[in-house]
Each structure stands twice: as C-alpha cells, then as structure tokens.
Amino acid sequence: MAPQGSAFQPAFLGFECSVCGATCDATAPRSTCPACARPLVARFDLARIAREVPREALGRFGADLWRYRAVLPFAPAFPVARLGEGGTPLLPLPRLAEELGVRELWLKEEAGNPTGSFKARGLALAVSGALAWGRTALALPSAGNAGSAAAAYAAAFGLRCRITVPQDTPEAFVLEQRACGAEVTLVPGTLSDAGRALAALAPPDAWWNVATFREPFRLEGKKTLGYEIVEQSGWRPPDVIVYPTGGGTGLVGMWKAFEEMRALGWMEGEAPRLVAVQPAGCAPVVRAVAAGADGIAPWEDARTLASGLRVPAPFAERLILRAVRETGGTAVAVSEEEMLDGMNDLAAAEGCFACPEGGATLAALRQLRASGEVSAAARVVLFDTGTGLKYLEAWRLAAARREAAHA
Ligand SMILES: *Cc1c(COP(=O)(O)O)cnc(C)c1O
C-alpha cells in the first residue's frame, strides 16, 4: 500500500461517511462507506492549508480547476488526469438582469469543458483517483454527459470504460462515448434502470463504479464550481445560486466548497442560498423539500427533455436536502414549456445556446422573482451546465415554440 500514499497530499485526511460519520483512509480503493454503504466525503486539514496556502498563491497550478489543487486530494507532483477542465467564465447577463429586475445576474457557463459539460470536473478527479489507486477499468450508468466525460478521460489515460445509458439518450452522447472506445449498452427506462443493468455488466471487483456519489472523488471535482464562483466574485459570493439538480453532485459540492472556504478564511460574507431546480416531470428533490422530509422518495414515471435531470432517486438524498436547507435555499419545479422558453431567452437575449438544464435555471428565476423569494437587490448566478449542441431534439421543440409565438 505504501507507494499509493505518495499520490495524495499531506493535508488530505481521508474520507468520512456523510450519514454514519465512520472514517476511512485512502490507502486502499474506496467506493461508499465500509460500514453503512452511504456516500463518502473527502476531509482535509483545513487549518494546515490555511496556514500554508494564502488564497493569492492559488494561480501557480494553472487556470483550470487544478488551480484549487491545494484543496484537492492529490499530491502536487502526482500526474493527474487533465484535459482542460474547469476555469470556465462567469458571464454577466445584463439584458436578462434588467428584464427580471435583479441587481446582478451572472451565468456560470460550463459548455467549454472537455466533452462540453461540467461532468468533466468530476470525472477528471475520479479518473485521477483510479490512477492513484491502480484501478484500470471504470463503469457507470449515465444520462449522457457523465458517460461522455468518463469515456474521454478513460481514453486519454488508458483505462477501460463500460457505460449503460437509457435507450432514449440523445445520439450525440452514444456516438461520442463509442468513439472514445467505451463499451456502451442501451437500456430501456431511466437512469435507475441503467444503474440496475450495470450491476450485471460490471462486477465491482473488476470495474470501479464511478456512478454519482458511489465514489468520493467526483464530488471534489464539482466543489471547484464553488471555489471558482467565489473567487470570480472577488471572494464575496453572490446571494443566490440557481442549480439544475439531478444527482446533486454540483449542489453538494458547492455547499462543501463554501464550508471549506469559510474555515480557510477565503470567503467574505455569507454562503449563497442554493436553489435546486428540477423539471416538473421528475422533481423528487422539490417534493421532499416542500414536505420537509428527511429523505427523497423515488419519483415514478420520470419524464423530461432535460436528460441530466431525469434522476428519479438521487443516492445522496440527505446531503442534497442539507445543502438546500442549511444555506436557506429552496427547490423549484419548472414545466417543459418554461424550460424551452428559458433556452430561447438565454439565446436571444445573451447569445447562449444552452442545454435544457440551463434553460431550467432561467425559468426557475422567473418563478422566484414572481413569488418574491428572490428580491430586486439580489446578486444571482444561473448555470449553463453543458452545451446545447447535443440536444437537437429539445432545440427543435424550442424553435417550434418560438415560431408558434411569432405566427
Ligand atoms: C448531470 C447533469 C446535471 C445534474 O448534475 P448533478 O450535479 O448530478 O445534480 C445538470 N445538467 C447537465 C447538463 C448534466 O449533465
């Protein structure tokens, strides 16, 4: 085990279970909690990092997400999986800010990541973890973007990759994954069905499962979203972040980033309120938040064009609910029509050809302004989590709505 230790940096302490609190070290490959099989979370000696790394020193590792290497698990000299992930712009949306009547409105534009979505952040870390632990084969169920990111990093860093996707996944994803050498199986049903099919196709001793929250590194990649937004806001975070929530890695990752940044003394002011947006056809988080529930009951008959949000039973249910509640946030459901209008409006007003999930965040902000839950004084960040170019079916429907409105 000894040589593997050198893959990790000294301030990385190992993992803690998000439910039972059990801890384990990183000397052996980990997936979920060895005691209760719930999600593991990486822990750091933040006091040590605060002493050794001033926030002004971050730039020495580059402008991508490895800028935040001081708060990521890997040792400075470890050759991580790097394809240009992260370091995406926070773009002002002045026309929409004026129209919606908010003080500031920004878009975290994630389309520029490798394979065109923010899933690259998590998979860059997971594939680095596979390299650190000597795992040579990855497997995951995917609604599209996670599979494409996994396939690309696996191709570039010499790992095998096996993916199950719902049968109606947009073809662009399947073409991309197969081009990168992944073995892709199409499965009838939703992401949950793809997850069940994977169990037989990829036994865990041979295939390391990198599904959402089934291993602890993807969360570390997603937390860099929080670090970037705070740094890009001059270390004073915005008041509200509106996030399209499927499995919840980004939401939970940003919450983790804000907690860490507070402990590091890197963040001025309060953590932003985190708003989880889901499509009305698959809104298990919205239902649980509205009911004040402790867990998230599976959504039956999940349907939406936003394939990244068709997650009927998010595994990290408690972490997602805590991220929303402890930041004073909320959860909002949007209809498919509102989402398509959001896509059209982002393109027409700001030149952003968003994915449906991105359109959903604008639709949610419209609701929150109408209800007064977001005030005119607020500084708000929306998310475009991936390029719209892989969602031509959704864009055909968006175009039809535009034409009908002008007819
Ligand atoms: C996966 C995905 C989401 C949801 O992300 P989570 O962090 O898992 O909640 C949102 N948008 C797109 C485009 C996605 O691919």
The ligand as an ORCA input file, in Angstrom:
! r2SCAN-3c Opt
* xyz 0 1
  C     -25.626     15.707    -14.806
  C     -26.186     16.989    -15.265
  C     -26.894     17.845    -14.384
  C     -27.169     17.471    -12.950
  O     -25.980     17.475    -12.201
  P     -25.860     16.926    -10.723
  O     -24.712     17.676    -10.171
  O     -25.614     15.467    -10.789
  O     -27.124     17.243     -9.997
  C     -27.302     19.068    -14.878
  N     -27.087     19.437    -16.154
  C     -26.433     18.647    -17.035
  C     -26.238     19.119    -18.431
  C     -25.965     17.394    -16.618
  O     -25.300     16.621    -17.480
*
